[in-house]
């Protein structure tokens, strides 16, 4: 694989990962925290209604987890495509 093909494959993998992370973030923060809050409030989580929990804390926890997931996966891609930092 030449450098141009390697670069294109790297950015394709990066954009795919970024799209997945953004979709998860959207679903958790917007759908679970706003649109589906009434449905989720019928479920209790740690003594709180699940919709309330997602709106107040859950979306933040998921966002932080996504940051670590993205960083770890990008480190893997960097090693795989030979662009890791020294």
Secondary structure, 3 states (H helix, E strand, C coil): CCHHHHHHHHHHHHHHHHHHHHHHHHHHHHHHHHHCHHHHCCCEECCEEHHHHHHHHHHHHHHHHHHHHHHHHHHHHHHHHCCCCC
